[in-house]
Amino acid sequence: MESKVGADPNSAYDKEIGNNLHNDDSTFLGNILREILYSPMNLALLAIICFLVYKIVRDRTEVPSVGVAKPSEPELPKIRRDFTVKELRQYDGNQPDGRVLVAVNGSVYDVCKGRRFYGPGGPYATFAGRDASRNLATFSVHAIDKDEYDDLSDLSAVEMDSVREWEMQFKEKYELVGKLLRKGEEPTNYDDDEDEENINNDEQERKNLPKSKTETDDTKQESHILQGNATNKNNAQNQPTSSTDC
């Protein structure tokens, strides 16, 4: 008797404990499953957890694209030339090279850096390939299709002041290409190595030329601005400020 008990004294006890633990585990898992299956909120939480786990696993298994550089648009070569109103129309961003030019106060600028503003589909796409001076003076984005050079003679002193402010912004941000030619004006022959300073000098000489009969003298407008006319100041304060995002 003693030898049989001593040979395996705990076998029946261990077996009983194992069965009890198995039953406890089954009961615990069963309770969890019942809580999940019979509770809509728990089902929703389980679905969210499964989705998040899936996202994490998928993101970790995907090949990272950080080191892959997106192909950038080729930079267009700089151009130096003058344009008639008709020639300027060809540079609205819809041509094969996609170049966008805008004229302001007689100067033509390459605004490709601001394509998201002036390119096709942009908020100021109506300025592309056109003289935007009148639009900027009147704060209008509607297309003004003039076949002739616009001398802006009917603009007020305040509006001309606004045009000049916009012109300064364009000079600071965009490449100066050349001039917008008046009717009968000959284009300048720019050399390939000519820098922007030479273009500015030519532009200044052009502005000092005698004005034609179709042009008005801006001297009175300038004097009103310099004298700080109270009426002009009030009008200027009532005008919306120009956007510096463009």
Secondary structure as GFF3:
##gff-version 3
##sequence-region A 1 246
A	DSSP	alpha_helix	2	7	.	.	.	ID=ss1
A	DSSP	alpha_helix	11	37	.	.	.	ID=ss2
A	DSSP	alpha_helix	40	61	.	.	.	ID=ss3
A	DSSP	alpha_helix	85	88	.	.	.	ID=ss4
A	DSSP	beta_strand	101	104	.	.	.	ID=ss5
A	DSSP	beta_strand	107	110	.	.	.	ID=ss6
A	DSSP	three_ten_helix	112	114	.	.	.	ID=ss7
A	DSSP	alpha_helix	115	118	.	.	.	ID=ss8
A	DSSP	three_ten_helix	125	127	.	.	.	ID=ss9
A	DSSP	alpha_helix	133	138	.	.	.	ID=ss10
A	DSSP	alpha_helix	157	173	.	.	.	ID=ss11
A	DSSP	beta_strand	175	179	.	.	.	ID=ss12
A	DSSP	alpha_helix	196	207	.	.	.	ID=ss13
A	DSSP	alpha_helix	219	226	.	.	.	ID=ss14
A	DSSP	alpha_helix	230	238	.	.	.	ID=ss15
###
